[in-house]
């Protein structure tokens, strides 16, 4: 696929390639994929999320659910409002903590809907690794709060609080956490590293087979991968050790409340299916999906589907917790998205209702986001708030965890 880059993109790409090539040289000619992905996405001033490249919307590279429809965030309010009201009744601060808030659209929808229902938070906290996105979020949310006299205090944090009571949201966050890439080579799992192809002009990046996984590393990968005979030579996939470490840390610091993770992914049996020979890594540039994630570092997004089973096992091990797992469609329908749409719009006004209906279909259709996107909900010590997870809107349907 031919992609014509602009002059600024060419210059940005050249600077990023120089940075990666230098690090590869300093590392003896190869680089772990997770390190490459971290540089490509988060290197100060150069990384995709750290630069001022347009990322979201029609002018960017992809569109997330909060940009598709404000009803996405409004439906989440149905779920989280009982938790916030219970905290308030017990005299506790009411807080929402959102990771990776993107354009700020989800926060905007939630804040406006809560205000419309007569509930103003004590704090809406955001942890955002991208300085560019944090600035955009601040501009959007501070203007909205001022315009609608919302007295919510939006706060941007640099790290996870040590003690969390409230609601934690992570919409399309885990897919952007750097992963490790591994490859089956002669019936042994090896790291798949990054190297510079000096024979090409200009120099390009290529994958290269790295060291075999140690026993300590094998102990950390999903058990399904240990049946090495099931995977053909050259089979390539991802393991998500950093995402798992993030989740462990978060569940330890969540004292009481609700964690809601929404992202695209599969159970491990589907994720590591022998026929999925190239893994799930993808790059996106101007709404084009690219299978070569080494082609445009710094100017394209790099994502991978989340492997849900390992995350569910981590949550299952947490004491005083309740767990729910389902598809996005099932969650949104159970949480009342269709009722909200009918309450706030007129189906007979075709001109205005048709775009709303089309957006709703994107969110819940199995052919769109409805089945590919999964919802993981984790309630911690909800009984202290006189709540149960299955009492909250969105979690009364079939729990796929069991």
C-alpha positions in Angstrom: 0.0 0.0 0.0 1.5 3.3 -1.1 1.3 6.1 1.5 2.5 9.6 0.6 3.9 11.3 3.6 3.9 15.0 4.1 7.2 16.8 4.5 6.7 17.2 8.3 5.9 13.5 8.6 9.0 12.6 6.6 11.1 14.7 9.0 9.4 13.3 12.0 9.9 9.7 10.8 13.6 10.4 10.0 14.2 11.7 13.5 12.4 8.7 15.1 14.4 6.3 12.9 17.7 7.9 14.0 16.6 7.5 17.6 15.7 3.9 17.3 18.8 3.0 15.2 21.0 4.6 17.8 19.4 2.6 20.6 19.7 -0.6 18.5 23.4 0.1 18.0 23.9 0.8 21.7 22.1 -2.5 22.5 24.4 -4.6 20.4 22.4 -4.6 17.2 19.0 -5.6 18.4 16.2 -4.3 20.6 13.3 -5.9 22.5 10.0 -5.2 20.8 8.5 -3.8 24.0 11.3 -1.2 24.1 10.7 -0.4 20.4 7.0 0.1 21.0 7.6 2.3 24.0 9.9 4.6 21.9 7.6 4.6 19.0 4.6 5.6 21.1 6.0 7.5 24.1 9.5 8.9 23.4 9.3 12.6 24.5 8.6 14.9 21.5 9.0 12.1 19.0 6.6 9.3 20.1 3.2 9.0 18.5 1.4 9.9 21.7 4.0 12.4 22.9 4.0 14.6 19.8 1.4 17.0 18.4 0.3 14.6 15.6 -3.5 14.6 15.1 -4.5 11.2 16.5 -8.3 11.0 16.9 -11.2 11.7 14.7 -11.6 12.2 10.9 -8.3 14.1 10.7 -6.4 11.5 12.7 -5.8 7.8 12.5 -8.7 6.2 14.4 -12.0 6.9 16.2 -12.9 5.6 19.6 -16.3 4.9 21.1 -16.6 8.2 23.0 -16.0 10.1 19.7 -18.6 7.9 17.9 -21.4 8.8 20.3 -21.9 10.7 23.6 -24.4 7.9 24.6 -21.4 5.7 25.3 -20.3 7.8 28.2 -23.9 8.5 29.3 -24.5 4.8 29.5 -21.4 4.4 31.6 -23.0 6.9 34.0 -25.9 4.5 34.5 -23.3 2.0 35.8 -21.2 4.2 38.0 -23.8 6.5 39.5 -24.9 4.0 42.1 -21.3 3.6 43.3 -20.8 7.3 43.5 -24.0 7.9 45.3 -23.1 5.2 47.8 -19.8 6.8 48.5 -21.5 10.1 49.0 -24.0 8.6 51.4 -21.2 7.4 53.6 -19.5 10.8 53.6 -16.6 9.6 51.4 -15.2 11.7 48.5 -16.7 11.0 45.1 -14.0 10.4 42.5 -13.6 9.0 39.0 -10.1 8.2 37.8 -9.7 7.8 34.0 -6.6 6.4 32.4 -5.6 7.6 28.9 -8.5 10.0 28.4 -7.8 10.6 24.7 -9.5 13.7 23.4 -11.4 14.1 26.7 -14.7 13.1 25.0 -15.5 10.3 27.5 -14.8 12.6 30.5 -17.0 15.3 28.9 -19.9 13.0 28.3 -19.7 11.6 31.9 -19.3 15.0 33.5 -22.2 16.5 31.6 -24.5 13.6 32.2 -23.7 13.5 35.9 -24.4 17.2 36.2 -27.7 16.8 34.2 -28.7 14.2 36.8 -27.9 16.5 39.7 -24.7 14.8 40.8 -21.4 16.8 40.7 -18.2 14.9 41.5 -15.6 16.0 44.0 -12.8 15.1 41.5 -12.4 13.7 38.0 -8.9 12.5 37.9 -7.0 11.8 34.7 -3.7 10.0 34.2 -2.4 10.9 30.7 1.1 10.0 29.4 0.8 12.2 26.4 1.5 15.9 27.1 -0.2 16.9 23.9 -3.4 15.0 24.7 -3.4 16.3 28.3 -3.4 19.9 26.9 -6.3 19.1 24.7 -8.2 17.5 27.5 -7.6 20.5 29.8 -8.8 22.9 27.1 -12.0 20.9 26.4 -12.9 20.0 30.0 -12.2 23.4 31.6 -14.3 25.1 28.9 -17.1 22.6 29.4 -17.0 22.9 33.2 -17.1 26.7 33.0 -19.8 26.8 30.4 -22.2 24.6 32.4 -21.1 25.8 35.8 -20.0 22.3 36.7 -18.0 22.6 40.0 -16.1 19.3 39.3 -12.4 19.7 39.8 -10.6 18.0 36.9 -7.1 17.0 38.0 -4.3 15.5 36.0 -2.1 13.0 37.9 1.3 11.7 37.0 1.0 8.3 38.8 -1.6 6.0 40.3 -2.8 7.1 43.7 -1.7 4.9 46.6 -5.3 4.6 47.9 -8.3 4.6 45.5 -11.9 4.8 46.5 -14.3 5.4 43.7 -14.6 4.5 40.0 -11.6 3.7 37.7 -12.1 3.8 33.9 -9.7 2.4 31.2 -11.2 2.7 27.7 -8.8 1.5 25.0 -5.8 1.8 27.3 -4.3 -1.7 27.6 -4.0 -2.1 23.8 -1.4 0.7 23.8 0.7 -0.7 26.6 4.0 -2.0 25.1 4.0 -5.8 24.7 6.7 -8.4 24.1 6.7 -10.2 20.8 7.7 -13.9 20.7 8.3 -16.4 17.9 8.3 -20.2 17.8 11.7 -21.3 16.4 12.7 -25.0 16.3 10.0 -25.8 18.9 11.3 -23.2 21.3 9.9 -19.8 22.1 12.2 -16.9 21.3 11.9 -13.2 21.7 11.3 -11.5 18.4 13.6 -8.4 18.5 14.1 -5.4 16.2 17.2 -4.8 14.1 18.3 -2.4 11.3 18.4 -3.7 7.8 21.5 -2.0 6.6 21.2 -3.5 3.1 18.1 -1.4 2.3 18.3 2.3 1.3 17.2 4.1 3.2 17.8 1.8 6.2 14.7 0.1 7.5 13.7 -1.8 10.6 13.2 -5.6 10.5 12.3 -8.3 13.0 15.0 -10.7 14.0 14.9 -13.9 16.2 16.4 -13.1 19.6 17.3 -15.1 22.7 15.3 -18.2 23.7 12.9 -17.5 26.6 14.4 -18.4 30.0 12.5 -20.6 32.4 11.7 -17.5 34.5 10.2 -15.9 31.3 8.3 -19.1 30.4 6.7 -19.1 33.8 5.2 -15.7 33.1 3.6 -16.5 29.7 0.0 -17.9 29.4 -0.1 -21.7 30.0 -1.7 -22.4 26.6 1.6 -21.4 25.0 3.5 -24.1 26.9 2.1 -26.7 24.5 4.8 -25.9 22.0 3.8 -28.7 19.6 0.5 -26.9 18.8 2.4 -24.0 17.1 4.2 -24.1 13.8 7.7 -22.9 13.3 7.6 -19.2 12.7 4.4 -18.7 14.7 4.5 -15.2 16.1 2.4 -13.6 18.9 2.4 -11.2 21.8 2.6 -11.5 25.6 1.5 -8.7 27.8 3.7 -8.6 30.9 3.5 -4.8 31.3 -0.3 -4.7 31.0 -0.5 -7.4 33.6 1.9 -5.6 36.0 -0.2 -2.4 35.5 -3.4 -4.3 36.5 -1.8 -6.0 39.5 -0.6 -2.6 40.8 -4.0 -1.0 40.2 -6.0 -3.7 42.0 -3.7 -3.5 45.0 -4.3 0.3 45.3 -8.0 0.0 44.7 -9.4 -0.1 48.2 -13.1 0.2 47.4 -15.0 0.9 44.2 -15.4 -0.2 40.6 -12.8 -0.8 37.8 -14.2 -0.8 34.3 -11.9 -1.9 31.4 -13.2 -1.7 27.8 -11.0 -2.8 25.0 -10.7 -5.1 22.0 -9.5 -8.5 22.7 -10.0 -12.3 23.0 -9.9 -15.2 25.4 -6.5 -16.9 25.4 -7.8 -19.9 23.4 -8.8 -17.6 20.6 -5.9 -15.2 21.0 -3.3 -18.0 20.8 -5.2 -20.1 18.2 -2.7 -22.0 16.0 -4.1 -20.4 12.9 -3.5 -16.8 14.2 0.1 -17.1 13.0 1.1 -13.4 13.0 -0.4 -12.2 16.3 -2.6 -9.2 16.6 -0.3 -6.2 16.3 -1.4 -3.5 13.9 -0.4 0.1 13.0 -2.9 2.8 12.0 -2.2 5.8 9.8 -4.9 8.1 8.5 -7.5 5.4 9.1 -5.6 2.8 7.2 -4.7 -0.5 9.0 -1.0 -1.5 8.5 0.3 -5.0 9.2 3.9 -3.8 9.3 4.3 -2.1 12.7 7.9 -1.2 11.9 7.1 0.9 8.9 6.1 4.3 10.3 7.3 4.6 14.0 6.3 7.8 15.6 3.8 8.8 13.0 1.4 5.8 13.2 -0.4 4.3 16.1 0.7 0.8 17.2 -1.8 -1.4 19.0 -2.4 -5.0 20.0 -5.6 -6.8 21.1 -5.7 -7.5 24.8 -5.5 -11.1 26.0 -8.4 -11.3 28.4 -7.8 -14.6 30.2 -4.5 -13.5 31.9 -6.2 -10.3 33.1 -9.2 -12.2 34.5 -6.9 -14.5 36.4 -5.1 -11.6 38.0 -8.5 -10.1 39.1 -9.7 -13.4 40.3 -6.8 -13.7 42.7 -7.6 -10.4 44.3 -9.4 -10.7 47.7 -12.7 -9.0 48.4 -13.4 -8.7 44.7 -16.3 -9.4 42.3 -15.7 -10.0 38.6 -17.8 -9.6 35.4 -16.7 -10.2 31.8 -18.8 -9.7 28.7 -19.0 -8.1 25.2 -19.4 -4.4 24.8 -22.8 -4.9 23.1 -24.1 -7.0 26.0 -22.8 -4.5 28.5 -24.2 -1.4 26.8 -27.6 -3.0 26.1 -27.9 -4.2 29.7 -26.8 -0.8 31.0 -29.6 0.9 29.1 -28.1 2.6 26.1 -31.2 2.0 23.9 -33.5 3.5 26.6 -31.2 6.5 26.8 -31.3 7.0 23.1 -35.1 6.8 23.0 -35.4 9.1 26.0 -33.1 11.8 24.5 -34.0 11.7 20.8 -37.0 11.4 18.6 -37.0 8.3 16.2 -39.6 10.1 14.1 -37.1 12.9 13.4 -35.2 11.0 10.7 -32.7 13.7 9.9 -31.5 13.9 13.5 -32.1 10.3 14.6 -30.4 8.5 11.7 -26.8 9.6 12.7 -27.6 8.6 16.3 -28.9 5.2 15.2 -25.9 4.7 12.9 -23.5 5.5 15.8 -25.4 3.1 18.1 -25.1 0.3 15.5 -21.3 0.8 15.4 -21.1 0.4 19.2 -23.3 -2.7 19.5 -23.3 -4.5 16.2 -21.3 -7.8 16.1 -19.9 -6.7 12.7 -18.6 -3.5 14.2 -17.4 -3.0 17.9 -20.1 -5.0 19.7 -18.4 -8.4 20.0 -14.8 -7.5 19.3 -14.7 -5.1 22.2 -14.9 -6.7 25.7 -15.8 -5.3 29.1 -14.1 -6.4 32.3 -15.7 -5.1 35.5 -14.1 -5.5 38.9 -15.8 -4.5 42.1 -13.6 -4.2 45.2 -15.2 -4.2 48.7 -18.5 -3.1 47.2 -20.3 -4.7 50.2 -19.0 -1.9 52.4 -21.1 0.4 50.2 -24.1 -2.0 50.5 -23.7 -2.9 46.8 -23.1 -6.0 44.7 -21.5 -5.9 41.2 -24.5 -7.7 39.6 -26.8 -5.1 41.0 -25.2 -2.4 38.8 -26.6 -1.6 35.4 -24.6 -3.5 32.8 -23.8 -6.6 34.8 -27.1 -8.4 35.2 -26.6 -10.4 32.0 -24.6 -13.5 31.3 -21.2 -13.4 32.9 -18.7 -14.9 30.4 -16.1 -15.3 33.1 -17.8 -18.4 34.4 
